[in-house]
Amino acid sequence: MQVIPTAIPEVKLVRPRSFGDARGSFSEIWNRERFARAGLALDFVQDNLAHSAAAGTLRGLHFQRPPAAQSKLVRVLRGKIFDVAVDLRPGSASYRQHVAVELSAEDGAWLLVPKGFAHGYLTLEPETLVLYKVDAFYEPRLDAGIAFDDPDLAIPWPLPPEGPILSAKDRALPRLAALAPQPFAGWGEVS
């Protein structure tokens, strides 16, 4: 397994080994012991599966407020996505910056989005399936998000000409500056 830091080192691209032959391939996608040896000691408690029928479906930018903040391990099972993690830790050197990567079923890589980050993605192909593991249970009262098109974040989404397909909830998300108090105040500070 390869663990590759991105432009924001806490966000990591994880490439599991894949073994192929005439039958197809085999890949071990989660092994707590291997992840811990790679410095990723996480205890996942819930798996989520999202199906998006159309290309251009945008989900996010989502996070859960503390104490139910979540780390996510994201993988595409079918299709392709433009995946984004935004640093929401005001004390961090990368506060309000983002990492964007393309993930595909063909590639098989995972993106690790740690606590303190908002997460969202845009489907680039129809009938896309995304699996993500989280290390905290879903807590509706702590569910939150920020607008995908917040100009202060300047995320270069590869949107279709007609714009993204959004849920009513995602359409109504506030800009980061409107969040009060900041959800991860005190996180990411250098001691």
Backbone as JSON, one array per atom type, in Angstrom:
{
  "sequence": "MQVIPTAIPEVKLVRPRSFGDARGSFSEIWNRERFARAGLALDFVQDNLAHSAAAGTLRGLHFQRPPAAQSKLVRVLRGKIFDVAVDLRPGSASYRQHVAVELSAEDGAWLLVPKGFAHGYLTLEPETLVLYKVDAFYEPRLDAGIAFDDPDLAIPWPLPPEGPILSAKDRALPRLAALAPQPFAGWGEVS",
  "N": [[0.84, -1.17, 0.0], [0.56, 2.18, -0.88], [0.97, 5.34, 0.6], [0.31, 8.56, -0.02], [1.14, 11.83, 0.55], [-0.78, 14.8, -0.03], [-1.01, 18.15, -1.43], [-1.86, 19.4, 0.88], [-0.61, 18.07, 3.58], [-1.97, 16.44, 5.54], [-4.15, 15.39, 4.24], [-4.49, 12.55, 2.39], [-3.57, 10.45, -0.35], [-4.34, 7.15, -0.97], [-3.09, 4.22, -2.15], [-3.95, 1.06, -2.66], [-2.37, -2.18, -2.98], [-2.77, -4.09, -5.91], [-3.6, -7.19, -7.29], [-3.41, -8.92, -10.22], [-4.66, -11.23, -12.68], [-5.55, -13.59, -15.26], [-8.19, -13.94, -14.52], [-9.05, -11.57, -13.44], [-8.83, -9.18, -10.9], [-7.5, -8.7, -7.55], [-7.74, -6.98, -4.5], [-6.79, -5.79, -1.37], [-8.63, -3.73, 0.47], [-9.06, -2.52, 2.96], [-7.37, -2.7, 5.95], [-6.9, -2.7, 9.18], [-4.53, -3.0, 10.71], [-2.44, -2.72, 8.77], [-2.95, -0.09, 7.89], [-2.51, 1.3, 10.29], [0.24, 0.82, 10.66], [1.13, 2.35, 8.59], [0.81, 4.84, 9.59], [-1.77, 5.68, 9.81], [-3.85, 5.42, 11.91], [-6.9, 4.61, 12.36], [-10.28, 4.15, 13.41], [-12.77, 2.88, 11.93], [-16.3, 3.21, 11.87], [-18.6, 3.18, 10.4], [-19.89, 2.58, 7.17], [-20.61, 4.19, 4.11], [-22.59, 4.45, 1.17], [-22.93, 6.03, -1.85], [-24.96, 6.64, -4.6], [-24.97, 8.15, -7.71], [-26.93, 9.13, -10.27], [-26.58, 10.79, -12.53], [-23.95, 12.38, -14.43], [-22.22, 15.26, -13.26], [-23.41, 15.63, -10.84], [-23.28, 17.11, -7.74], [-22.08, 16.74, -4.54], [-21.88, 18.1, -1.45], [-20.26, 20.86, 0.12], [-19.48, 18.92, 2.85], [-19.41, 18.32, 6.44], [-19.03, 17.18, 9.83], [-19.69, 18.71, 12.9], [-17.54, 19.02, 15.82], [-18.46, 17.27, 18.81], [-18.52, 15.12, 17.07], [-16.95, 15.0, 14.82], [-15.7, 13.79, 11.69], [-13.36, 11.58, 10.15], [-12.81, 10.63, 6.81], [-12.62, 7.99, 4.48], [-12.42, 7.67, 1.18], [-13.65, 6.13, -1.75], [-14.09, 5.33, -5.19], [-16.36, 3.17, -6.61], [-17.64, 2.72, -8.99], [-17.42, 4.54, -11.95], [-16.33, 8.02, -11.98], [-14.94, 10.71, -10.09], [-14.51, 14.19, -9.15], [-12.86, 15.03, -6.48], [-12.89, 16.76, -3.39], [-11.26, 18.27, -0.64], [-11.49, 20.54, 2.0], [-9.69, 22.6, 4.13], [-10.73, 23.35, 7.3], [-9.68, 24.25, 9.66], [-8.99, 26.82, 11.65], [-6.49, 27.47, 12.87], [-4.58, 26.36, 11.26], [-1.89, 26.26, 8.87], [-2.79, 25.86, 6.34], [-5.38, 26.73, 6.28], [-8.6, 27.24, 4.92], [-7.72, 26.46, 2.45], [-7.69, 24.1, -0.28], [-7.66, 20.67, -1.42], [-7.78, 18.94, -4.41], [-8.63, 16.07, -6.2], [-8.84, 13.64, -8.82], [-10.71, 10.75, -8.61], [-11.22, 7.39, -9.53], [-13.02, 4.41, -10.44], [-11.51, 2.74, -11.97], [-8.88, 3.49, -11.35], [-8.72, 2.98, -8.56], [-7.77, 4.16, -6.22], [-7.86, 5.57, -2.89], [-9.1, 8.42, -1.06], [-8.03, 10.0, 1.79], [-9.67, 11.92, 4.03], [-9.18, 13.92, 6.64], [-10.42, 14.59, 10.04], [-11.67, 17.88, 10.65], [-11.83, 18.89, 8.16], [-13.82, 19.91, 5.36], [-15.75, 18.06, 3.0], [-16.39, 17.19, -0.38], [-17.77, 16.23, -3.58], [-17.83, 16.0, -7.18], [-19.57, 14.3, -9.63], [-18.18, 12.8, -12.5], [-18.91, 11.05, -14.37], [-21.82, 9.22, -15.52], [-23.97, 7.19, -13.42], [-22.4, 6.75, -11.1], [-20.79, 5.27, -8.33], [-19.97, 5.77, -5.0], [-18.06, 4.88, -2.26], [-17.63, 5.41, 1.16], [-15.81, 5.31, 4.15], [-16.27, 6.08, 7.57], [-15.13, 7.49, 10.69], [-16.71, 8.21, 12.8], [-20.02, 8.12, 14.01], [-22.95, 9.08, 12.14], [-24.39, 12.12, 13.02], [-27.17, 13.83, 13.08], [-27.77, 16.36, 14.29], [-25.33, 17.61, 14.35], [-24.52, 17.79, 11.81], [-23.26, 19.55, 9.05], [-22.27, 22.09, 6.64], [-20.63, 23.8, 3.87], [-20.98, 26.19, 1.24], [-20.47, 25.0, -2.02], [-19.61, 26.69, -3.98], [-18.4, 28.87, -2.79], [-16.89, 31.92, -3.08], [-14.61, 32.69, -1.69], [-13.19, 30.38, -1.36], [-12.54, 29.48, -3.89], [-12.64, 27.1, -5.53], [-11.83, 25.15, -8.3], [-14.08, 23.73, -9.72], [-14.9, 21.31, -12.18], [-17.39, 22.01, -13.69], [-20.43, 21.11, -15.42], [-21.78, 22.8, -18.36], [-24.45, 23.53, -17.85], [-24.5, 23.74, -15.15], [-24.21, 22.33, -11.78], [-25.91, 19.4, -10.48], [-27.74, 19.63, -7.65], [-28.69, 18.91, -4.24], [-31.52, 20.18, -2.4], [-30.74, 20.84, 0.16], [-27.91, 21.13, -0.11], [-27.85, 23.27, -1.87], [-28.59, 25.35, -0.25], [-26.51, 25.78, 1.54], [-24.29, 27.69, 3.65], [-21.76, 30.29, 3.13], [-18.3, 29.91, 4.08], [-17.39, 32.03, 5.71], [-19.7, 32.78, 6.98], [-20.21, 30.95, 8.94], [-20.68, 30.57, 12.29], [-20.12, 29.74, 15.58], [-16.77, 29.24, 14.3], [-16.38, 25.94, 13.16], [-14.13, 24.33, 13.8], [-12.48, 25.71, 15.53], [-9.41, 26.37, 17.07], [-8.31, 23.99, 16.24], [-5.59, 22.51, 14.47], [-3.63, 24.28, 15.21], [-0.28, 25.29, 15.67], [1.93, 24.11, 18.08]],
  "CA": [[0.0, 0.0, 0.0], [1.25, 3.45, -0.91], [0.28, 6.47, 1.21], [0.93, 9.69, -0.68], [0.62, 13.11, 1.01], [-1.17, 15.74, -1.07], [-0.53, 19.51, -1.17], [-2.1, 19.56, 2.31], [-0.09, 16.75, 3.96], [-2.89, 15.62, 6.32], [-5.02, 14.73, 3.26], [-3.6, 11.57, 1.76], [-4.02, 9.52, -1.38], [-3.95, 5.81, -0.57], [-3.15, 3.28, -3.29], [-3.73, -0.33, -2.24], [-1.79, -3.08, -3.99], [-3.74, -4.88, -6.67], [-2.99, -8.36, -7.9], [-4.24, -9.3, -11.35], [-4.34, -12.35, -13.55], [-6.54, -13.78, -16.32], [-9.53, -13.9, -13.94], [-9.39, -10.22, -13.02], [-7.88, -8.66, -9.91], [-7.82, -8.76, -6.13], [-7.13, -5.89, -3.76], [-7.2, -5.64, 0.02], [-8.9, -2.3, 0.52], [-8.99, -2.01, 4.32], [-6.74, -3.57, 6.92], [-6.59, -1.78, 10.29], [-3.13, -3.14, 11.08], [-1.59, -2.11, 7.73], [-3.15, 1.35, 7.93], [-1.84, 1.81, 11.49], [1.68, 0.81, 10.38], [1.38, 3.45, 7.65], [0.56, 6.09, 10.28], [-3.18, 6.03, 9.67], [-4.56, 4.65, 12.93], [-8.3, 5.03, 12.36], [-11.23, 3.12, 13.78], [-13.98, 3.18, 11.17], [-17.5, 2.7, 12.53], [-19.75, 3.22, 9.5], [-19.62, 2.68, 5.73], [-21.69, 4.84, 3.37], [-22.55, 4.23, -0.27], [-23.73, 7.03, -2.56], [-25.15, 6.42, -6.02], [-25.38, 9.35, -8.44], [-27.37, 8.69, -11.6], [-26.11, 11.65, -13.61], [-22.7, 13.13, -14.33], [-22.52, 16.63, -12.87], [-24.02, 15.66, -9.51], [-22.33, 17.63, -6.76], [-22.45, 16.46, -3.14], [-20.97, 18.76, -0.54], [-19.14, 20.43, 0.96], [-20.06, 18.47, 4.12], [-18.61, 17.93, 7.58], [-19.74, 17.13, 11.1], [-19.06, 19.5, 13.95], [-17.15, 18.29, 17.01], [-17.52, 16.18, 19.04], [-18.75, 14.01, 16.14], [-16.17, 15.21, 13.59], [-15.4, 12.53, 11.02], [-12.39, 11.34, 9.1], [-13.44, 9.84, 5.76], [-11.79, 7.3, 3.5], [-13.34, 7.74, 0.04], [-13.25, 5.36, -2.93], [-15.09, 5.2, -6.24], [-16.56, 1.77, -7.02], [-18.02, 2.77, -10.4], [-17.41, 5.9, -12.46], [-15.21, 8.91, -11.71], [-15.32, 11.93, -9.4], [-13.59, 15.25, -8.79], [-13.02, 14.96, -5.03], [-12.32, 17.96, -2.79], [-11.18, 18.42, 0.82], [-11.21, 21.94, 2.36], [-9.21, 22.73, 5.5], [-11.57, 24.25, 8.11], [-9.01, 24.45, 10.94], [-8.48, 28.19, 11.62], [-5.1, 27.58, 13.29], [-3.73, 25.64, 10.33], [-1.23, 27.03, 7.81], [-3.54, 25.66, 5.09], [-6.79, 27.09, 6.52], [-9.39, 27.68, 3.75], [-7.16, 25.92, 1.21], [-8.31, 22.82, -0.63], [-7.0, 19.67, -2.25], [-8.73, 18.31, -5.34], [-8.06, 14.95, -6.97], [-9.79, 12.77, -9.52], [-10.72, 9.35, -8.22], [-12.03, 6.58, -10.44], [-13.07, 2.97, -10.17], [-10.39, 2.15, -12.69], [-7.65, 3.79, -10.61], [-8.79, 2.23, -7.31], [-7.17, 4.87, -5.09], [-8.72, 6.15, -1.86], [-8.67, 9.7, -0.53], [-8.26, 10.13, 3.22], [-10.05, 13.28, 4.42], [-9.19, 13.86, 8.1], [-11.26, 15.49, 10.82], [-11.28, 19.28, 10.48], [-11.95, 19.23, 6.74], [-15.09, 19.69, 4.65], [-15.56, 17.15, 1.88], [-17.42, 17.17, -1.4], [-17.3, 15.72, -4.87], [-18.63, 16.16, -8.39], [-19.46, 13.11, -10.48], [-17.72, 13.09, -13.85], [-19.53, 10.03, -15.23], [-23.11, 8.78, -15.0], [-24.05, 5.94, -12.65], [-21.22, 6.69, -10.25], [-20.95, 4.75, -6.97], [-18.88, 6.18, -4.11], [-18.07, 4.28, -0.93], [-16.72, 6.04, 2.1], [-15.76, 4.83, 5.53], [-16.13, 7.2, 8.5], [-14.71, 7.04, 12.02], [-17.68, 8.67, 13.8], [-21.37, 7.89, 13.52], [-23.69, 10.24, 11.66], [-25.13, 12.84, 14.05], [-27.92, 14.86, 12.35], [-27.72, 17.69, 14.92], [-24.0, 18.17, 14.14], [-24.31, 17.79, 10.37], [-23.09, 20.92, 8.57], [-21.61, 22.2, 5.35], [-20.39, 25.12, 3.3], [-21.33, 26.27, -0.17], [-19.43, 24.5, -2.93], [-19.17, 27.79, -4.84], [-17.95, 29.98, -1.97], [-15.8, 32.56, -3.83], [-13.4, 32.76, -0.87], [-12.48, 29.1, -1.48], [-12.06, 29.44, -5.28], [-12.43, 25.72, -5.98], [-12.05, 25.09, -9.75], [-14.92, 22.58, -10.08], [-15.12, 21.14, -13.63], [-18.85, 21.93, -13.78], [-21.03, 21.08, -16.75], [-22.27, 24.13, -18.74], [-25.76, 23.81, -17.24], [-24.33, 23.8, -13.72], [-24.29, 21.03, -11.12], [-27.15, 18.89, -9.89], [-27.57, 19.77, -6.2], [-29.86, 18.73, -3.39], [-32.01, 21.44, -1.82], [-29.88, 21.09, 1.33], [-26.61, 21.64, -0.55], [-28.09, 24.56, -2.5], [-28.79, 26.35, 0.81], [-25.38, 25.84, 2.47], [-23.71, 29.04, 3.77], [-20.33, 30.49, 2.89], [-17.48, 29.63, 5.26], [-17.33, 33.22, 6.57], [-20.97, 32.92, 7.71], [-20.28, 29.96, 10.02], [-20.32, 31.11, 13.6], [-18.67, 29.89, 15.61], [-16.04, 28.36, 13.37], [-16.56, 24.59, 13.71], [-12.9, 23.68, 14.26], [-11.62, 26.71, 16.18], [-8.38, 25.76, 17.92], [-7.72, 22.82, 15.57], [-4.55, 22.8, 13.49], [-2.66, 25.25, 15.69], [1.07, 24.78, 15.91], [2.32, 24.38, 19.49]],
  "C": [[0.89, 1.24, 0.0], [0.38, 4.5, -0.25], [1.01, 7.71, 0.74], [0.33, 10.98, -0.13], [0.26, 13.99, -0.18], [-0.57, 17.11, -0.74], [-0.8, 19.93, 0.27], [-1.76, 18.2, 2.91], [-1.04, 15.86, 4.77], [-3.9, 14.89, 5.43], [-4.12, 13.82, 2.45], [-4.31, 10.76, 0.68], [-3.47, 8.15, -0.99], [-4.15, 4.89, -1.76], [-2.88, 1.87, -2.78], [-3.08, -1.13, -3.36], [-2.92, -3.86, -4.64], [-3.0, -6.01, -7.36], [-3.92, -8.84, -9.01], [-3.73, -10.54, -12.06], [-5.46, -12.48, -14.57], [-7.97, -13.69, -15.8], [-10.01, -12.48, -13.65], [-8.37, -9.74, -12.01], [-8.42, -8.84, -8.5], [-7.07, -7.64, -5.44], [-7.66, -5.89, -2.33], [-7.39, -4.15, 0.25], [-8.9, -1.71, 1.92], [-8.41, -3.08, 5.21], [-6.25, -2.65, 8.03], [-5.11, -1.81, 10.64], [-2.2, -2.48, 10.05], [-1.72, -0.59, 7.73], [-2.43, 1.95, 9.14], [-0.32, 1.85, 11.28], [2.07, 1.94, 9.43], [1.09, 4.82, 8.27], [-0.88, 6.56, 10.21], [-4.02, 5.19, 10.62], [-5.98, 5.2, 13.07], [-9.18, 3.85, 12.75], [-12.56, 3.45, 13.09], [-15.18, 2.48, 11.79], [-18.71, 2.62, 11.59], [-19.25, 3.31, 8.06], [-20.85, 3.29, 5.07], [-21.49, 4.6, 1.89], [-23.47, 5.25, -0.92], [-23.76, 6.69, -4.04], [-25.61, 7.74, -6.63], [-25.68, 8.93, -9.87], [-26.74, 9.49, -12.73], [-24.71, 12.19, -13.35], [-23.08, 14.57, -14.0], [-23.26, 16.74, -11.56], [-22.96, 16.09, -8.52], [-22.88, 17.38, -5.37], [-21.42, 17.15, -2.25], [-21.06, 20.26, -0.63], [-19.64, 20.14, 2.37], [-18.99, 18.21, 5.18], [-19.55, 17.78, 8.77], [-18.96, 17.92, 12.12], [-18.58, 18.58, 15.09], [-18.31, 18.28, 18.01], [-17.71, 14.98, 18.11], [-18.02, 14.22, 14.81], [-15.75, 13.86, 13.02], [-14.17, 12.63, 10.14], [-13.11, 10.45, 8.1], [-12.37, 9.2, 4.88], [-12.69, 7.02, 2.31], [-12.78, 6.96, -1.15], [-14.41, 5.29, -3.91], [-15.16, 3.73, -6.66], [-16.97, 1.67, -8.49], [-18.03, 4.23, -10.82], [-16.17, 6.68, -12.07], [-15.74, 10.17, -11.03], [-14.15, 12.92, -9.33], [-13.82, 15.45, -7.3], [-12.25, 16.1, -4.37], [-12.36, 17.88, -1.26], [-10.74, 19.85, 1.11], [-10.83, 22.0, 3.83], [-10.04, 23.78, 6.24], [-10.96, 24.54, 9.48], [-8.37, 25.84, 10.97], [-7.01, 28.34, 12.03], [-4.11, 26.94, 12.34], [-3.11, 26.58, 9.29], [-1.98, 26.9, 6.48], [-5.03, 25.97, 5.25], [-7.4, 27.72, 5.27], [-8.79, 27.23, 2.42], [-7.81, 24.56, 0.95], [-7.33, 21.94, -1.41], [-8.08, 19.08, -3.14], [-8.0, 17.23, -6.13], [-9.19, 14.26, -7.73], [-9.61, 11.37, -8.99], [-11.6, 8.6, -9.19], [-12.01, 5.13, -10.0], [-11.87, 2.29, -10.81], [-9.08, 2.33, -11.93], [-7.59, 3.04, -9.29], [-8.19, 2.91, -6.1], [-8.26, 5.36, -4.14], [-8.21, 7.54, -1.55], [-9.03, 9.72, 0.95], [-8.48, 11.61, 3.54], [-10.14, 13.28, 5.94], [-10.22, 14.78, 8.74], [-10.75, 16.92, 10.63], [-11.35, 19.75, 9.05], [-13.39, 19.05, 6.28], [-14.77, 18.84, 3.43], [-16.71, 17.26, 0.89], [-16.86, 16.61, -2.69], [-18.33, 15.97, -5.96], [-18.46, 14.91, -9.22], [-19.1, 13.53, -11.9], [-18.27, 12.09, -14.86], [-20.88, 9.66, -14.65], [-22.97, 7.46, -14.24], [-22.8, 5.72, -11.81], [-21.6, 6.19, -8.86], [-19.72, 5.13, -6.15], [-19.1, 5.54, -2.75], [-17.15, 5.11, -0.04], [-16.94, 5.51, 3.5], [-15.6, 6.06, 6.41], [-15.81, 6.66, 9.9], [-15.56, 7.63, 13.14], [-19.07, 8.48, 13.18], [-22.01, 9.2, 13.06], [-24.51, 10.82, 12.8], [-25.88, 13.99, 13.38], [-27.8, 16.25, 12.96], [-26.36, 18.36, 14.73], [-23.61, 18.19, 12.67], [-24.24, 19.23, 9.88], [-22.41, 20.91, 7.2], [-21.38, 23.64, 4.97], [-20.66, 25.05, 1.8], [-20.17, 25.84, -1.06], [-18.82, 25.64, -3.74], [-18.77, 29.04, -4.05], [-16.76, 30.64, -2.68], [-14.51, 32.68, -3.01], [-12.57, 31.48, -0.95], [-11.9, 28.91, -2.88], [-11.73, 28.02, -5.75], [-12.75, 25.64, -7.48], [-12.84, 23.83, -10.18], [-15.04, 22.49, -11.6], [-16.62, 20.95, -13.91], [-19.33, 21.82, -15.21], [-21.6, 22.47, -17.08], [-23.6, 24.51, -18.08], [-25.68, 23.91, -15.72], [-24.52, 22.43, -13.08], [-25.72, 20.68, -10.72], [-26.91, 18.88, -8.38], [-28.84, 19.38, -5.47], [-30.29, 20.1, -2.88], [-31.14, 21.82, -0.63], [-28.55, 21.71, 0.9], [-26.74, 23.01, -1.21], [-28.17, 25.68, -1.46], [-27.6, 26.48, 1.77], [-24.75, 27.23, 2.48], [-22.26, 29.08, 3.3], [-19.58, 30.23, 4.2], [-17.47, 30.81, 6.22], [-18.59, 33.38, 7.41], [-21.11, 31.92, 8.85], [-19.83, 30.59, 11.32], [-20.9, 30.21, 14.67], [-18.02, 28.98, 14.58], [-16.03, 26.96, 13.96], [-15.3, 23.95, 14.28], [-11.93, 24.7, 14.85], [-10.67, 26.01, 17.14], [-7.73, 24.54, 17.31], [-6.64, 23.3, 14.62], [-3.53, 23.81, 13.95], [-1.33, 24.58, 16.0], [1.46, 25.12, 17.34], [3.81, 24.52, 19.61]]
}
